[in-house]
């Protein structure tokens, strides 16, 4: 599986001014359930998130950009990619 066109979680995170604690707070604010170290490991590629977790983290990062009047550059998973 691959994310849709857009930045990876890691590249998107690097483009923000957030630290991982700020990302985690945004993530749990949109119903994320993973702990802060797990979210950091997903972003760094040390753990592989499932589609749902990837999209929640992408949304949390993208909301940072949207809050600043920018586009949402981090890619979400294509639903057609699930199960391939």
Helices and strands as residue ranges (DSSP letters): H 9-14, H 20-29, H 36-44, H 51-67, G 79-81
